[in-house]
Amino acid sequence: MQIIKPESVGFSSKRLDNISARLQKYVDASEAPGFVTLVARESEVVHFETCGYQDAENKLPMTRDTIFRIYSMTKPITSIALMQLYEQGKFQLAEPVSRYIPAFGDTKVLSGIGYLGKQFAPQDPPMTIQHLLTHTAGLSYGFYYDTPIDDMYRNSIFRSETATLAEKITGMAELPLRFQPGSAWYYSIATDVCGYLVQALADMPFEDYLEAYIFRPLGMIDTAFQVSADRLDRFAKLYQFMPQTGGFREYKGAPNIPFHDYTKRAMAPSGGGGLVSTTADYWRFANMLLNQGQLGDSRIIGRKTLEFMTRNHIKPELLPLAIGPNAIPGRGFGLGFDVVLDAAQTGVLNSDGNYGWSGAAATNFWVDPQERLVGIIMTQLMDNMLPFQQDFRALTYQALMA
């Protein structure tokens, strides 16, 4: 990958150096293991730097080809895959999910808790594919404890390491919804359901579809649901932030997010969070988005389709978005991406119309169509409470000179 002189596309080299200097302080303070960061403008990379370690205990440094668990940064990839099938006329967004996954036709909605226990109602309206893509379907993850539905998720087949994708998704359809489809925004397993829809509509395994129609055309050679033996030396160790001490320790799993063994074939590839990737691979995906759905000779998604996907689809009365108790001001949600509606409300340097998403281990990316810019930050830190994503974004924008 060629890295060009930043000034040729309107960046200051000196100001871009602030990114690595700031992130190195997190490493020096033993607050984070390490980082890989990439900034590009007009499809030209101007910053691609590493600091810290992919294995802190053994002092193995981060490298540009370190492999990361990208968790929910899988979601935009899955959403693009599903919308490729939309472009082929395989479905309409307003169609009920039950047309393609019949088990969801019988799914009830929790309507309250009375003297005799939980009360349920039929779906009204029925859950649609657009509800899935926008996280308004009524599904959950089981991360929180505010409804009995989440207790059911924590003890569900979704946590199984041996169930197939079909078994997981049809099994989850047996659980009630948190709310009527379309009546709230709630982050959930909806994109895993989208992954199963890709498999069902394309009539091929989900992982094979991604390889054939996204990874191979884009040259994403290290992106997969499994880390092969010849790549394990590049696979970063996973850590967990410890707020009590301000440091980190190796992550061994938690009730809400079990530890997954990526050396084994995934029985149920997770469209919501199962991929591993490198910074360079994800840059190829993000650059395709920046270029309105095309990279080189490979057209991945149509220009108008991507434009539609990266608009806000959430009604004003459902804003601001929130994940658990944490509000996400200034942002809406499209079909697989968050979308900046009001940069001033986000609390960090931004552009209206930016879109992207994050992963559970504190990875993050965004595409800025207005400035023709992409930013990617990779690390492996669960339960992160540090503001390095905000630092990275602010330090990227402050380096823009033209």
C-alpha positions in Angstrom: 0.0 0.0 0.0 1.4 3.4 -1.0 1.3 6.2 1.5 1.4 9.6 -0.1 2.6 13.0 1.2 -0.4 14.3 3.2 -0.1 17.9 1.9 -0.9 16.6 -1.6 -4.5 16.0 -0.5 -4.9 18.9 2.0 -3.5 17.4 5.2 -0.7 18.7 7.4 2.0 16.0 8.1 3.0 17.7 11.3 -0.6 17.8 12.6 -1.2 14.2 11.6 1.7 13.2 13.9 -0.5 14.2 16.8 -2.5 11.0 16.3 0.4 8.6 17.1 1.7 10.8 19.8 -1.7 10.8 21.6 -2.3 7.1 21.2 1.2 6.2 22.4 0.3 7.9 25.7 -2.5 5.3 26.3 0.1 2.6 25.7 2.7 4.2 27.9 0.2 4.5 30.7 -0.7 0.8 30.3 -4.3 1.7 29.6 -4.5 0.1 26.2 -2.4 -2.6 24.5 -1.8 -0.9 21.2 -3.3 0.5 18.0 -3.2 0.6 14.2 -4.6 3.7 12.6 -5.3 4.7 9.0 -6.4 8.0 7.5 -7.1 8.4 3.8 -8.5 11.2 1.6 -9.5 11.0 -2.1 -8.6 7.3 -1.9 -5.0 8.1 -1.0 -3.6 6.9 2.3 -1.8 9.7 4.2 -1.4 8.0 7.6 -0.9 4.3 8.4 0.7 3.9 11.8 1.1 1.4 14.6 1.9 1.7 18.3 2.0 -0.6 21.2 1.5 -4.4 21.2 -0.7 -7.1 19.7 0.5 -9.2 22.6 1.4 -7.0 25.6 2.7 -9.8 27.8 5.2 -11.0 25.3 5.9 -7.5 23.9 4.9 -8.5 20.3 4.4 -5.2 18.5 1.4 -4.2 16.6 2.0 -4.4 12.8 0.2 -3.1 9.8 -1.0 -6.6 9.1 -2.1 -7.5 12.6 -5.4 -9.4 12.5 -8.3 -8.1 14.8 -11.6 -9.3 15.9 -13.8 -6.6 14.4 -17.0 -7.7 16.1 -19.8 -5.3 15.0 -17.8 -3.8 12.2 -19.0 -7.0 10.6 -22.5 -5.5 10.4 -21.9 -3.0 7.6 -20.4 -5.9 5.5 -23.4 -8.1 6.1 -25.8 -5.2 5.3 -24.0 -4.6 2.0 -24.3 -8.3 1.2 -28.0 -8.3 1.9 -28.6 -5.2 -0.2 -26.7 -6.8 -3.1 -29.5 -9.3 -3.1 -32.1 -6.5 -2.9 -30.5 -5.1 -6.1 -31.2 -8.5 -7.8 -34.9 -8.3 -6.9 -34.7 -11.1 -4.3 -36.9 -9.2 -1.8 -38.4 -5.8 -0.9 -37.5 -3.9 2.3 -41.1 -3.6 3.4 -41.8 -7.4 3.1 -42.3 -9.3 6.3 -39.3 -11.3 7.5 -41.6 -14.3 7.9 -41.9 -14.6 4.1 -38.4 -15.8 4.1 -38.0 -17.1 7.6 -41.4 -18.6 8.5 -40.6 -19.1 12.1 -40.9 -15.3 12.7 -44.5 -15.4 11.7 -45.3 -16.9 15.1 -43.1 -14.6 17.1 -45.0 -12.6 19.8 -44.4 -9.3 21.4 -44.0 -8.7 25.2 -46.9 -6.4 25.9 -46.6 -6.2 29.7 -46.4 -8.1 32.9 -49.6 -8.8 34.9 -50.6 -10.7 37.9 -50.2 -14.0 36.1 -46.8 -13.2 34.5 -45.7 -12.1 31.1 -48.4 -10.9 28.6 -47.9 -11.2 24.8 -49.5 -9.7 21.7 -49.2 -10.4 18.0 -46.8 -8.3 15.9 -48.4 -5.1 14.7 -47.0 -4.3 12.2 -45.2 -7.5 11.2 -41.4 -7.3 11.4 -39.9 -6.3 8.0 -36.5 -6.6 6.5 -36.1 -2.9 6.8 -36.7 -3.2 10.6 -33.9 -5.7 10.7 -31.4 -3.5 8.9 -32.3 -0.5 11.1 -32.4 -2.3 14.5 -36.1 -1.4 15.0 -37.3 -5.1 14.8 -37.9 -5.6 18.5 -35.0 -8.0 18.9 -32.3 -7.8 21.6 -28.8 -9.0 22.5 -29.4 -9.9 26.1 -26.8 -7.4 27.3 -29.0 -5.6 29.8 -31.4 -6.5 32.6 -34.4 -4.1 32.1 -36.8 -6.7 30.7 -37.4 -10.4 31.2 -36.7 -10.8 27.4 -33.0 -10.3 28.0 -32.9 -13.1 30.6 -34.3 -15.4 27.9 -31.6 -14.2 25.4 -28.8 -15.0 27.9 -30.0 -18.6 28.1 -30.9 -19.0 24.5 -29.5 -21.0 21.5 -27.9 -17.8 20.3 -25.0 -18.5 22.8 -24.5 -22.0 21.4 -21.1 -22.8 19.8 -22.5 -26.0 18.1 -25.8 -24.9 16.6 -25.9 -24.0 12.9 -26.9 -20.6 11.6 -30.3 -21.9 10.6 -30.8 -23.5 14.0 -29.8 -20.3 15.9 -32.0 -17.9 13.9 -35.1 -20.1 13.8 -34.6 -20.8 17.5 -34.4 -17.1 18.3 -37.7 -16.6 16.6 -39.3 -18.6 19.4 -38.4 -15.8 21.9 -40.8 -12.8 22.2 -39.9 -9.3 20.9 -39.1 -6.5 23.3 -41.5 -4.1 21.5 -43.6 -3.8 18.4 -41.5 -3.6 15.3 -40.8 0.0 14.3 -41.7 1.5 17.6 -38.2 1.9 19.0 -34.5 1.6 18.1 -32.7 -1.1 20.0 -29.3 -2.6 19.2 -29.7 -6.4 18.6 -29.1 -9.6 16.8 -31.0 -8.2 13.9 -27.9 -8.3 11.6 -27.3 -11.9 12.5 -30.8 -12.5 11.1 -29.7 -10.5 8.0 -26.8 -12.9 7.6 -29.2 -15.9 7.6 -31.4 -14.1 5.1 -28.3 -13.7 2.8 -27.8 -17.5 3.1 -31.4 -18.3 2.4 -31.9 -15.9 -0.5 -28.6 -16.7 -2.2 -29.0 -20.4 -1.5 -25.4 -20.8 -0.4 -23.6 -20.7 2.9 -23.3 -17.2 4.3 -19.5 -17.3 4.6 -19.2 -18.5 1.0 -21.4 -15.6 -0.2 -19.2 -13.0 1.5 -16.0 -14.6 0.1 -17.4 -14.7 -3.4 -19.1 -11.4 -3.6 -17.3 -9.0 -1.2 -13.9 -10.3 0.0 -12.5 -11.7 -3.2 -13.6 -8.8 -5.4 -12.2 -6.3 -3.0 -9.0 -8.3 -2.3 -9.7 -8.7 1.4 -7.3 -11.6 1.8 -7.3 -11.7 5.7 -11.0 -11.2 6.4 -12.9 -14.3 7.5 -14.8 -16.0 10.3 -11.8 -18.1 11.3 -8.0 -17.5 11.7 -6.1 -20.1 9.8 -3.0 -21.7 11.4 -0.6 -19.8 9.1 -2.0 -16.5 10.3 -2.1 -17.0 14.1 1.2 -15.2 14.6 -0.6 -12.0 13.4 -3.7 -12.5 15.5 -3.9 -9.9 18.3 -4.6 -11.0 21.8 -7.9 -9.8 23.3 -7.9 -7.6 26.4 -10.4 -6.1 28.8 -10.3 -2.6 30.3 -10.3 -2.6 34.1 -12.0 0.6 35.4 -11.0 -0.1 38.9 -7.3 0.1 38.1 -7.3 2.0 34.8 -5.4 -0.8 33.2 -6.2 -3.9 31.2 -6.0 -7.7 31.5 -6.5 -10.6 29.1 -10.2 -11.1 28.2 -11.5 -14.5 29.0 -15.2 -14.0 28.2 -18.2 -12.7 30.0 -21.9 -13.8 30.5 -23.0 -11.3 27.8 -20.2 -11.9 25.3 -18.7 -15.4 25.6 -15.1 -16.0 24.4 -15.1 -17.4 20.9 -12.3 -19.7 19.6 -11.4 -18.2 16.2 -9.1 -21.0 15.4 -12.1 -23.3 14.8 -14.6 -23.2 12.0 -17.6 -21.1 12.9 -20.7 -23.4 13.0 -22.9 -20.3 12.7 -21.0 -17.4 11.1 -22.2 -14.3 12.8 -23.3 -11.5 10.5 -23.5 -9.2 13.5 -20.1 -9.7 14.9 -18.1 -12.7 13.7 -15.4 -11.5 11.4 -11.7 -10.9 11.8 -9.9 -8.5 9.6 -6.8 -6.3 9.2 -6.7 -2.5 8.9 -5.6 -2.8 5.2 -8.5 -5.2 4.4 -11.1 -3.0 6.1 -9.6 0.0 4.3 -10.4 -1.7 1.0 -14.0 -2.1 2.1 -14.3 1.5 3.3 -12.6 2.8 0.2 -15.2 1.0 -1.9 -17.9 2.9 0.2 -16.1 6.2 -0.3 -16.1 5.5 -4.0 -19.9 5.1 -4.1 -19.8 1.3 -4.2 -16.9 0.6 -6.5 -13.2 -0.3 -6.0 -11.2 -0.5 -9.2 -13.1 -2.7 -11.6 -15.3 -4.2 -8.9 -18.7 -2.8 -8.5 -20.0 -4.1 -5.1 -23.1 -2.1 -4.6 -25.0 0.5 -6.7 -24.4 4.2 -6.1 -28.1 4.9 -5.4 -28.4 1.9 -3.2 -25.5 3.0 -1.0 -26.8 6.5 -0.9 -30.1 5.1 0.4 -28.4 2.9 2.9 -26.4 5.8 4.4 -29.4 8.1 5.0 -31.0 8.2 8.3 -34.0 5.8 8.5 -35.0 6.5 12.1 -38.1 8.6 12.9 -37.4 11.8 14.9 -39.5 10.5 17.8 -37.1 7.6 18.3 -34.0 9.8 18.6 -31.6 10.1 20.2 -30.3 6.6 19.7 -29.0 4.8 22.8 -27.2 1.6 23.6 -28.3 0.7 27.1 -27.9 3.8 29.3 -25.5 5.4 26.8 -27.1 8.0 24.5 -25.6 8.5 21.0 -26.5 12.2 20.3 -26.4 13.7 16.9 -26.7 10.4 15.1 -29.3 8.5 13.3 -29.1 5.0 11.7 -29.4 3.9 8.1 -29.3 0.3 6.7 -26.3 -1.0 8.6 -24.5 2.2 9.5 -24.8 5.0 12.0 -25.2 8.4 10.3 -24.2 11.8 11.6 -27.3 14.1 11.5 -25.8 17.0 13.5 -22.1 17.1 13.9 -22.3 19.7 16.7 -24.4 17.3 18.8 -21.9 14.4 18.6 -19.4 16.2 20.8 -16.4 15.6 18.6 -15.1 17.1 15.3 -17.3 15.6 12.6 -19.1 16.2 9.3 -22.9 15.9 8.8 -23.4 12.8 6.7 -20.5 10.8 8.1 -21.4 7.1 8.4 -19.7 4.0 9.9 -19.8 1.8 13.0 -17.7 0.4 15.9 -16.8 -3.1 17.3 -17.0 -4.4 20.8 -13.2 -4.5 21.2 -13.1 -0.7 20.5 -12.4 -0.8 16.8 -14.1 2.0 14.7 -14.3 3.3 11.2 -16.1 6.2 9.5 -16.5 7.4 5.9 -16.9 11.2 5.3 -18.4 11.8 1.9 -18.2 15.6 2.3 -14.4 15.6 2.9 -13.8 12.5 0.9 -12.1 11.0 3.9 -11.9 7.6 5.7 -10.6 6.9 9.2 -10.0 3.5 10.8 -8.7 2.7 14.3 -8.0 -0.9 15.4 -7.3 -2.3 18.8 -8.5 -5.1 21.0 -10.0 -3.8 24.3 -13.3 -5.0 25.6 -15.4 -2.8 28.0 -13.4 0.2 26.9 -14.1 3.5 28.8 -11.3 5.5 27.3 -11.9 8.3 24.7 -9.3 7.2 22.1 -11.8 6.9 19.3 -12.9 10.5 19.9 -9.2 11.5 20.1 -8.5 9.8 16.8 -11.4 11.5 15.0 -10.6 14.9 16.4 -6.9 14.6 15.6 -7.7 13.5 12.1 -9.9 16.5 11.4 -7.6 19.1 13.0 -5.0 18.0 10.5 -7.1 19.1 7.5 -5.7 22.3 6.0 -7.6 22.4 2.7 
